[in-house]
Amino acid sequence: MGNLGLSEIVVIGIIALLVIGPKRLPEVARGLGEAVRAFQDAMKGSSKP
């Protein structure tokens, strides 16, 4: 994940919480995780249905 430390991750999380809101944050995080996973699978050349 690069050179991100704990403090940077906490700051990003707080900003995301303020911008997105507490109700939608889990939904957005789940979608982001799925997108990153799909991108990694595409880079490896394997695709899961």
N, C-alpha and C positions, 0 to 999 in steps of 0.2 A: 504494500500500500504506500510505497514511497517512504519518505522520511518524516511522516507525521508522528508526533508525540502525543501523549495522553492529553496534554493541555490543549493542543490544536483540535483534537477530536471532540473534546468537551465544548470548546467554543463553537465548532461547526454544529454540534448537536443543539446547543442553545439557540443559535441563529435559526436553524431549521424549525425548532419548536415555536419560535416567535413568528416566523414567516408562514408556516404551514398550519400551525395550530395543533393542540394536543389530540383532537379527535381524528384528524386525518393523517397524523404522523406515522402510525403503524402501517396504514394502507400504502402510503407513499414509499416507506422504507422497504416493504415487501416487494412492491413493483420495481424499485431500484435494484434490489437483490436479484430478482428474476432477470432483469435486463442485463446485469453484469454477468450472471451465469450463462445466459444465452450468447453474449458476446464472447466469453471465454470459450464456449463450446464451438462457436463459429470459427474462432481463431485456430482451434485445434483440428478443425475439419470434421468433427463429429457432431451430429445433431440428434437430439432426443425428441421423439414425437410428443 
